[in-house]
Amino acid sequence: MNFKDLHKIYFIGTGGIGMSALARYFMLHGMEVHGYDRTETPLTRALADEGMHVHYTDDVSCIPEGVDLVVYTPAVPKDHSELNWFLGRGYPVRKRAEVLGIISKARRCVALAGTHGKTTTSTMTAWLMRSCGIDASAFLGGISGNFGSNFVEGKSEWVVVEADEYDRSFLQLYPEIAVINSIDADHLDIYGSEEGVRESYRSFATQVKEGGVLLLENHVDMDVPGALRFGTDQGDFRAVNIRAEDGFMVFDLQTDYPGLPAELSGLRLPYPGLHNVRNAVAAIASTLLAGGNPDHIAGALREFRGAKRRFEVITRTEKTVYVDDYAHHPAELEATIAAARLMYPGKKITGVFQPHLFSRTRDFADAFAAALDKLDNCLLLPIYPAREQPMEGVTSEMLLGKMTLDNKQLVQKSELLQLIGKNRPEVLITMGAGDIDTMVEPVKNLIETN
C-alpha cells in the first residue's frame, strides 16, 4: 500500500495511544483524518485541536465520503457498526499494527518490546537519539514529557517504535535494532498461556533484519545466537555503581562492544528504581548502536522527563507527594511501589488501584494481592472492564479477600476524593490502565488545596 496516494483516512478507536500517534503522522503528512472514539478525553480533544474530525457516537451517518483507508484497533468490539459498515462495503481496512509496520518497514527501525517498561524505554530512546545527533521519528506508547506528544517527526531514516505484544501486533515489525526488556505472562485472553506469550516473543526476535542487533535484558529467558545482553552489573551493556542521590538514580555504564566508549561515568537519571536504570541502559545502548554521539548521553539523560503516567509526580506539597502510574500488571505494581519506597524512604504509601480487565484480574489474582500487600494503605476500585463482559466471581471484593494488608478498603470512584481528603496520605499513588486517569486532576486539586 502506497500511503502517498491516500487523501482521507478514517480511524476507529482514535483515542488509543498508538492510534492517535498514527493519526498525528497522517495529519502531519497532509492527509484529511476523521475518526470515532467511545469517549472524549484530553487526547481526543488535542487531536481535534490539531485538525482531526472526531465524533463519539457509533453512527455510520458520521462517516464522510471518499475514505481511502480505515485504521482500527483490535480493542474495538466485533459488533461495532461503523467497522462492519466499512468491512461490508469492501473498503481497505487495516489494523493499527499493520499500518505501523508498513511505515516502519521502509525505515531503519528501533523497536522496544517487553511486558513492562517499553513505553518508558521507547520514549527515552527517542529523546536520547534526537539529543545525540540522530533526527529520528518516533511512535510512542505514552505522551513524552520532553516532546509533549506520542508522535515525533524526524528527518533521518531512523524511526523509534514501541513494539506492543497485544494481539501479536509487534510481529508486523522488522527492526534493525530490537530490545526485549521483559517477558511475563500477560494478555492470556489472546495467548492462552505463558508459553504462548514466550513463543510470540521468540517470533519477534527472529524478525530483526540481517546485520541488525537484538538486545535482551539479563533476566529474559531466551537463547538467541548473537543477541547482546543488558542490565545491571553484568552483560554486554551494564549499569554498575548504582545509587540514589538527590532524587536521581546515579550509575556508570560499561560496555565491551567494539567501537564504543568502555565507560560513561556518573550518569544521572531523574526516575527512581532499578527497573528504570535497566530501561536507561537499553535506551543508551540502542542510541549508541544507531550511531548517536556518546558525549551527549549524560546531559540528555539528566533532562529526560519521562512519559505521562509512568511514575509521573503530579504534585508535591509539604504534606503529600502524589504520583500517578499506568501500572496494571502485578510486576508493574511491585516495581512502582518499590520505586516509591526508594524515593521516599520512611514515608507511608497509600495506593489507589483500579484493576484492568476481568481476565487479567482472574489470571493474576494471587500476584496482585501480594503486590498490593506491599503498600501501607490500599484503596481498591472496582474492575475496569474495557473490552470484556463481567465474569462470575471475578471482582475487586475477591481480590481484597486475598490480601493480608490490614489497611485495605474497597471504594467507588465517587468516594475517592472524600477518603483521600480525610486520610491525608504522605505518599499517594494512583495506579491502573482504565479510566482512573480521569481522577488525576481532581485528586491533584484536592491535595493542593487541602
C-alpha positions in Angstrom: 0.0 0.0 0.0 1.4 3.4 -1.0 0.4 5.9 1.6 1.4 8.8 -0.7 -1.8 8.0 -2.7 -4.1 8.5 0.3 -6.1 11.6 0.9 -8.7 10.7 3.5 -8.2 8.3 6.4 -10.7 7.1 9.0 -9.7 5.9 12.5 -11.9 3.6 14.7 -10.8 4.0 18.3 -8.7 7.0 17.6 -8.3 7.9 21.3 -5.9 4.9 21.9 -2.3 6.0 22.4 -1.0 4.0 19.4 -3.9 5.1 17.2 -3.5 8.7 18.0 0.2 8.6 17.1 -0.7 7.3 13.6 -3.4 9.9 13.3 -0.8 12.6 14.0 1.6 11.1 11.5 -1.0 11.2 8.7 -2.2 14.7 9.6 1.4 15.9 9.5 1.8 14.4 6.1 -1.1 16.5 4.8 -4.0 14.0 4.9 -7.5 14.6 6.0 -8.2 12.5 9.1 -11.5 11.5 10.6 -12.4 9.1 13.3 -14.5 7.7 16.1 -13.8 7.1 19.8 -16.1 6.0 22.6 -15.3 8.8 25.0 -14.0 12.3 24.8 -10.6 12.7 26.5 -7.8 15.3 26.7 -6.1 13.3 23.9 -9.1 13.3 21.6 -9.6 17.0 22.2 -5.9 17.6 21.4 -6.4 15.7 18.1 -9.4 17.8 17.3 -7.4 21.0 18.0 -4.7 19.7 15.6 -7.2 19.3 12.8 -8.8 15.8 13.2 -12.6 15.4 12.8 -13.6 13.3 15.8 -17.0 12.1 17.0 -18.1 9.9 19.9 -21.2 8.0 18.7 -21.0 4.7 16.8 -23.1 6.1 13.9 -22.5 5.3 10.2 -24.1 8.6 9.3 -21.0 10.3 10.7 -18.7 8.6 8.1 -17.6 11.1 5.4 -17.5 10.3 1.7 -14.3 9.4 -0.1 -12.5 7.4 2.7 -9.3 5.8 1.2 -8.2 3.8 4.2 -9.7 2.6 7.5 -7.5 2.0 10.5 -8.8 0.3 13.6 -7.6 -1.0 16.9 -8.3 -4.7 17.9 -9.8 -3.3 21.2 -12.9 -2.3 19.2 -15.7 -4.8 19.7 -16.6 -7.0 16.7 -20.2 -5.7 16.6 -19.1 -2.1 16.1 -21.5 -0.8 13.4 -19.0 1.6 11.7 -16.3 -1.1 11.4 -18.8 -3.5 10.0 -20.1 -0.9 7.6 -16.7 -0.5 6.1 -16.0 -4.2 6.0 -19.3 -4.9 4.3 -18.6 -2.4 1.5 -15.1 -3.6 0.7 -13.1 -0.6 2.0 -9.4 -1.2 2.7 -9.4 -1.9 6.4 -6.2 -2.3 8.3 -5.2 -2.9 11.9 -3.1 -0.3 13.6 -0.2 -2.6 13.9 -0.2 -3.4 10.2 -0.1 0.3 9.3 2.7 1.0 11.7 4.5 -2.0 10.2 4.2 -0.6 6.7 5.5 2.8 7.8 8.5 1.4 9.8 9.5 -1.2 7.3 10.7 1.5 4.9 12.9 3.0 7.6 15.7 2.0 9.9 13.7 0.9 12.9 14.4 0.7 16.6 11.7 -1.4 18.2 11.3 -1.6 22.0 9.4 -4.6 23.3 8.6 -6.1 26.7 5.8 -6.9 29.0 6.9 -4.0 31.2 9.0 -0.9 30.5 8.5 -0.5 26.7 6.9 2.9 26.9 9.5 4.4 29.2 12.3 2.9 27.2 11.0 3.9 23.8 10.3 7.4 24.9 13.8 7.6 26.5 15.4 6.2 23.3 13.7 8.7 21.1 14.8 11.5 23.4 18.4 10.3 23.6 18.7 9.7 19.8 17.4 13.1 19.0 19.7 14.7 21.6 22.7 12.8 20.3 22.5 13.9 16.7 20.0 11.4 15.2 16.9 13.2 14.0 14.6 10.1 14.5 10.9 9.9 14.1 9.0 8.1 16.9 5.7 6.4 17.5 5.4 6.2 21.3 3.0 4.4 23.7 2.7 7.4 26.0 2.9 11.2 26.0 6.5 12.2 26.2 7.3 14.8 28.8 10.1 16.1 26.6 8.1 16.2 23.3 4.6 16.8 24.7 3.3 14.2 22.2 3.3 10.5 21.4 4.5 11.2 17.9 7.7 12.9 16.7 8.6 13.6 13.1 12.2 13.5 12.2 14.2 14.0 9.0 16.6 11.0 9.3 15.9 7.5 8.1 15.6 6.2 11.7 12.2 5.6 13.5 11.7 4.5 17.1 8.6 2.5 17.8 7.0 0.9 20.8 6.6 -2.8 19.9 3.3 -3.9 21.5 2.7 -7.6 22.1 -1.0 -7.3 22.5 -2.8 -9.1 19.7 0.7 -10.1 18.4 1.0 -6.5 17.0 4.8 -6.5 17.1 5.0 -9.3 14.6 4.3 -6.6 12.0 7.7 -5.0 12.7 11.1 -5.8 11.2 13.6 -3.7 13.2 17.3 -3.1 12.7 17.7 -2.7 16.5 15.3 -4.6 18.8 15.0 -4.6 22.6 13.2 -7.1 24.8 13.0 -5.7 28.3 11.0 -8.4 30.0 8.7 -11.4 29.3 5.9 -12.2 31.7 2.6 -13.8 31.3 0.0 -11.2 30.2 -2.8 -10.9 27.7 -3.7 -14.5 28.4 -7.1 -13.8 26.7 -5.1 -13.6 23.5 -2.3 -16.1 24.1 -3.9 -18.7 26.3 -0.7 -19.5 28.3 2.6 -18.0 29.3 4.3 -20.3 26.8 2.1 -18.7 24.1 3.4 -15.3 25.1 7.0 -16.6 25.0 6.6 -18.1 21.6 5.4 -14.8 20.2 8.4 -13.0 21.6 10.7 -15.7 20.1 9.0 -15.0 16.7 9.6 -11.2 17.2 13.3 -11.9 17.9 13.7 -13.7 14.5 12.4 -10.6 12.7 15.4 -8.4 13.3 16.9 -7.5 9.9 20.1 -9.2 8.8 23.0 -7.4 10.3 20.8 -5.9 13.0 21.1 -6.2 16.8 18.8 -7.8 19.3 19.2 -6.6 22.9 17.9 -8.9 25.7 17.6 -7.9 29.3 19.7 -10.2 31.5 16.7 -11.9 33.1 14.9 -12.6 29.8 15.0 -16.4 29.4 15.6 -16.7 25.7 18.6 -18.2 23.8 19.2 -16.3 20.6 22.6 -16.7 18.9 24.3 -13.3 18.5 22.0 -11.4 20.9 23.5 -8.9 23.2 22.6 -8.7 26.9 22.0 -5.7 29.0 21.1 -4.9 32.6 22.7 -4.2 36.0 26.2 -5.4 37.0 26.6 -7.8 34.0 26.0 -8.1 30.3 27.3 -6.5 27.1 25.9 -3.2 28.3 25.7 -2.9 32.1 25.0 -0.3 34.8 27.4 -0.5 37.8 27.9 1.5 40.9 24.2 2.2 41.1 22.9 4.5 43.9 20.2 7.0 44.7 21.3 10.6 45.1 19.2 13.8 45.4 16.3 12.4 43.5 18.4 10.8 40.8 19.4 7.2 40.1 23.2 7.5 39.5 25.3 4.9 37.7 28.2 4.2 35.4 27.5 2.5 32.1 30.1 -0.1 30.9 30.3 -2.0 27.6 32.7 -4.2 25.8 31.1 -3.6 22.4 33.8 -2.7 19.9 34.0 0.9 18.7 32.0 2.3 21.7 33.4 4.1 24.9 34.2 1.4 27.5 32.5 3.5 30.2 30.2 6.5 30.6 30.5 7.5 34.3 28.3 9.5 36.7 25.1 9.2 34.6 22.1 10.7 36.4 18.5 9.5 35.7 15.7 11.6 37.3 13.5 8.5 37.6 13.6 6.1 40.6 14.0 2.3 40.7 16.4 -0.3 39.4 13.9 -1.1 36.6 14.3 2.4 35.2 18.1 2.0 35.4 17.7 -1.1 33.2 15.4 0.8 30.9 18.0 3.5 30.6 20.8 1.0 29.8 18.6 -0.3 26.9 17.9 3.2 25.6 21.6 4.2 25.8 22.7 1.0 24.1 20.2 1.5 21.3 21.3 5.1 20.8 25.0 4.2 20.7 24.4 1.3 18.3 22.4 3.6 16.0 25.4 6.0 15.9 24.4 8.5 18.5 27.1 10.8 19.9 28.2 9.4 23.3 29.3 12.8 24.5 25.7 14.0 24.7 24.3 11.0 26.6 24.8 12.3 30.1 23.2 15.7 29.5 20.2 14.2 27.7 19.6 11.5 30.3 19.7 14.1 33.1 17.0 16.1 31.2 14.7 13.2 30.5 11.2 14.0 31.5 9.6 10.5 31.2 6.3 9.6 29.8 2.9 10.6 31.1 1.5 8.2 33.7 4.9 6.4 34.2 5.8 7.3 37.8 4.6 10.8 37.0 4.9 13.1 40.0 1.7 15.1 39.7 2.2 17.4 42.6 4.3 17.7 45.8 3.2 19.7 48.9 4.5 19.9 52.4 2.1 17.1 53.4 1.7 14.9 50.4 3.6 13.6 47.3 1.2 12.5 44.6 2.4 10.1 41.9 0.3 8.6 39.0 1.3 5.4 37.2 -0.1 3.2 34.4 0.9 0.0 36.4 -1.7 -2.7 35.6 0.2 -6.0 36.0 1.5 -7.4 39.3 5.1 -6.9 38.3 4.5 -3.3 37.4 2.7 -2.7 40.7 5.7 -4.1 42.6 8.2 -2.0 40.6 6.2 1.2 41.2 5.8 0.6 44.9 9.5 -0.3 45.3 10.4 2.8 43.4 8.3 4.9 45.8 9.9 3.2 48.8 13.4 4.1 47.4 12.4 7.6 46.5 10.6 8.5 49.7 12.1 6.4 52.5 10.2 6.3 55.8 7.0 7.6 54.3 3.7 5.8 54.5 2.5 4.9 51.0 -1.2 4.8 50.0 -2.1 3.2 46.8 -5.3 3.6 44.8 -5.6 0.7 42.3 -8.1 0.1 39.6 -7.8 -3.4 38.2 -8.0 -3.6 34.4 -9.9 -6.5 32.7 -11.7 -9.3 34.4 -9.5 -11.9 32.7 -6.2 -10.3 33.9 -7.6 -10.0 37.5 -8.6 -13.7 37.4 -5.4 -14.9 36.0 -3.1 -13.0 38.4 -5.3 -12.6 41.5 -2.8 -14.0 43.9 0.1 -12.0 42.4 -2.0 -8.8 42.5 -2.8 -9.4 46.2 0.8 -10.0 47.0 1.9 -6.8 45.2 -0.8 -4.6 46.9 0.2 -6.0 50.3 3.4 -4.1 49.9 1.5 -0.8 50.4 0.8 0.7 53.8 -2.8 1.5 52.8 -4.7 0.3 49.8 -7.9 1.8 48.3 -9.2 -0.7 45.7 -11.6 0.5 42.9 -14.0 -1.8 41.0 -12.6 -3.6 38.0 -12.5 -1.6 34.7 -13.9 -3.9 32.1 -12.6 -2.3 28.9 -13.5 -4.7 26.1 -14.7 -7.5 28.4 -18.0 -8.7 29.9 -18.2 -9.5 33.7 -17.0 -12.9 34.8 -18.7 -14.7 37.7 -16.8 -14.5 40.9 -14.1 -12.1 39.5 -14.5 -8.9 41.4 -12.4 -6.4 43.4 -14.0 -7.9 46.5 -12.4 -11.2 45.6 -9.1 -9.5 45.2 -9.4 -7.7 48.5 -10.2 -11.0 50.3 -6.8 -12.4 49.1 -4.9 -9.5 50.6 -3.3 -9.7 54.1 -2.8 -6.0 54.4 -4.7 -4.5 57.5 -5.4 -1.1 55.9 -7.4 -2.1 52.8 -10.7 -0.8 51.6 -13.0 -1.2 48.6 -14.1 2.2 47.3 -16.2 3.6 44.5 -14.7 6.4 42.3 -17.4 8.7 43.7 -16.0 8.2 47.3 -12.3 8.6 46.4 -11.8 12.3 46.9 -13.5 12.3 50.3 -11.4 9.4 51.6 -8.1 10.9 50.4 -9.1 14.3 52.0 -9.9 12.5 55.2 -6.7 10.4 55.4 -4.2 12.9 54.1 -1.6 10.4 52.8 2.1 11.1 52.9 2.7 9.5 49.5 -0.2 8.7 47.3 0.0 6.6 44.1 -2.9 6.1 41.7 -2.4 3.0 39.5 -4.2 1.4 36.6 -4.8 1.3 32.9 -8.6 2.0 32.9 -10.2 5.4 33.4 -8.5 6.1 36.7 -6.6 8.8 34.8 -9.8 10.9 34.9 -9.3 11.2 38.7 -5.8 12.7 38.4 -6.8 16.3 38.0 -9.4 16.2 40.8 -7.0 14.5 43.2 -4.3 17.0 42.3 -6.6 19.9 43.1 -7.7 18.3 46.3 -4.1 17.8 47.5 -3.0 21.3 46.6 -5.9 22.9 48.4 -6.4 20.5 51.4 
